Amino acid sequence: MPNRSRKQLASDTPVQRVYWDACIFLELLAADSDLAKDVAAIWQQAVDGRVEIYTSELSIAEVVYSTQEQVGRALTNDEERKIDSLWHPMSPVKLLEISRPVLLKAREIKRMSHGKGIKIKEPDGIHLASAVVHKLAEFHSTDHFSKSADKRAELSALIGIKVCPPNAKGLLKF
C-alpha cells in the first residue's frame, strides 16, 4: 500500500504531492509577504494531511545558508530551531535523497534547458530532477527560472510537471 496519510485513508480524498524548492522554505520563515501567506496556507494543508510537501536533502544546506545571508548576522537559537524543525521527522516535509537517478536527470534537465535558453544552476537542476524522478504534481519555486510565466510554461513542458509559484487556492482545485 502506498504511503498515505491517515486523513486520506479516512476521507479517500487524493492528496496533492508538491515539491518545494529551498526558496519556498525561506518564504515560510519570512512570513511577511503576500507569497508567505500562500506558503503558510499550503504548510497548514500539509499539517492537515491534504498536501504532501517534498524537497531534496539539499534544502537543508540551502535554507540555513540563505537565511544567514539574508539577515547578515549569525542566527539566534530560536531561528536555528525553526529551521531545524522543518527537517524534523514529525515535520510534514518529506526529504528526498540525492540519488544517482536524480543526478542523471539533473544533468539531462540542464542540457535540455540550455538548448532552450533557460539557465539552470546545478542545485536547481537537482531540485527539478528530484520532483521529476519522484513524479510529483507541481514544482513550487520563486527562483530566476520561474519568475516569467513564459519560462515557467516552457520549463514545465520540458520536464513534464508544472513549475509555478505556490498558490494555496490552486491546490484546492485538483
C-alpha positions in Angstrom: 0.0 0.0 0.0 1.4 3.4 -0.9 2.4 5.7 2.0 -0.8 7.7 2.6 -1.8 9.9 5.5 -4.5 8.8 8.0 -6.7 11.6 6.8 -6.5 10.5 3.2 -7.4 6.9 4.2 -10.3 8.1 6.2 -11.7 10.5 3.6 -10.4 8.8 0.5 -9.7 12.3 -1.0 -6.5 12.4 -3.0 -3.5 14.1 -1.5 -1.7 16.7 -3.7 2.0 15.9 -3.9 4.1 19.1 -4.4 7.8 19.9 -4.4 9.2 22.9 -2.7 12.4 24.5 -3.9 14.6 25.8 -1.0 13.5 29.4 -1.6 9.9 28.4 -0.6 11.1 27.5 2.9 12.7 30.9 3.1 9.2 32.5 2.4 7.7 30.3 5.1 10.3 31.5 7.6 9.9 35.2 6.5 6.2 35.2 6.9 5.8 38.9 5.9 4.8 38.9 2.2 1.7 38.0 0.3 3.5 34.9 -1.0 4.4 33.9 2.5 0.6 33.8 3.3 0.1 31.2 0.4 3.1 29.3 1.6 1.8 29.2 5.2 -1.6 28.1 3.9 0.0 25.2 2.0 2.0 24.3 5.0 -1.2 24.1 7.1 -2.8 21.9 4.4 0.3 19.6 4.7 -0.1 19.6 8.5 -3.7 18.6 8.0 -2.8 15.8 5.6 -4.3 17.3 2.5 -1.0 18.1 0.8 2.4 16.3 0.8 5.4 18.6 0.6 8.6 17.1 -0.8 12.1 18.6 -1.1 15.6 17.4 -1.7 18.0 16.9 1.2 19.9 19.7 -0.5 17.4 22.2 1.0 18.8 21.5 4.5 22.1 23.2 3.5 20.5 25.9 1.2 17.9 27.2 3.7 20.4 27.6 6.5 23.0 29.4 4.3 20.4 31.6 2.5 18.8 32.7 5.8 22.2 33.7 7.2 23.0 35.6 4.1 19.6 37.4 4.2 19.9 38.6 7.8 23.6 39.4 7.6 24.3 38.0 11.1 24.5 34.8 13.0 21.2 33.1 13.6 19.6 33.2 17.0 19.0 29.9 18.8 15.2 30.4 18.1 15.9 30.9 14.4 18.0 27.8 14.2 15.3 25.8 16.0 12.7 27.0 13.5 14.9 26.0 10.6 15.8 22.6 12.1 12.1 21.9 12.8 11.5 21.9 9.0 13.6 18.7 8.7 12.4 17.0 11.9 10.8 13.6 11.4 7.5 15.0 12.7 7.5 17.8 10.1 5.2 17.5 7.1 8.2 17.8 4.8 9.4 14.6 3.2 13.1 14.7 2.3 14.3 13.1 -0.9 17.7 11.6 -1.2 20.1 12.9 -3.9 20.4 9.6 -5.7 22.2 8.6 -8.9 18.9 8.7 -10.9 18.3 12.2 -9.6 21.8 13.4 -10.6 21.4 11.8 -14.1 18.0 13.5 -14.6 19.5 16.8 -13.3 22.2 16.6 -16.0 19.5 15.9 -18.6 17.4 18.8 -17.5 20.4 21.2 -17.6 21.3 20.1 -21.1 17.7 20.3 -22.4 17.0 23.7 -20.7 20.3 25.1 -22.0 19.2 24.3 -25.5 16.0 26.4 -24.9 17.9 29.3 -23.4 16.8 28.6 -19.8 19.8 28.8 -17.4 19.5 26.2 -14.6 22.2 26.2 -11.9 23.3 22.8 -10.6 21.3 23.0 -7.3 18.2 24.0 -9.2 18.8 21.1 -11.6 18.9 18.7 -8.6 15.7 20.2 -7.2 13.9 19.9 -10.5 15.2 16.4 -11.1 14.0 15.3 -7.7 10.5 16.4 -8.5 10.5 14.7 -11.9 12.1 11.4 -10.7 9.5 11.2 -7.8 6.6 12.1 -10.2 5.3 15.0 -8.1 2.4 17.1 -9.4 3.9 20.6 -9.0 7.3 22.2 -8.5 7.0 25.4 -6.4 9.7 28.0 -6.8 10.4 31.7 -7.0 13.9 31.3 -8.4 15.1 33.2 -11.5 14.0 30.4 -13.9 10.4 30.5 -12.6 9.7 34.3 -12.5 8.5 34.6 -16.0 5.2 32.9 -17.0 6.7 32.1 -20.4 9.8 30.5 -18.9 7.7 28.5 -16.4 5.5 27.2 -19.2 8.5 26.3 -21.3 10.2 24.6 -18.4 7.0 22.8 -17.4 6.6 21.4 -20.9 10.3 20.4 -21.0 10.3 18.4 -17.7 6.7 17.2 -17.7 5.5 18.7 -14.4 4.0 22.1 -13.6 6.6 24.7 -12.4 4.9 27.6 -10.6 5.0 29.8 -7.5 3.0 28.3 -4.6 -0.7 29.0 -4.7 -2.8 27.6 -1.9 -6.1 28.2 -3.7 -4.8 26.4 -6.8 -4.0 23.3 -4.7 -7.6 23.0 -3.6 -8.8 22.5 -7.2 -7.4 19.2 -8.2 
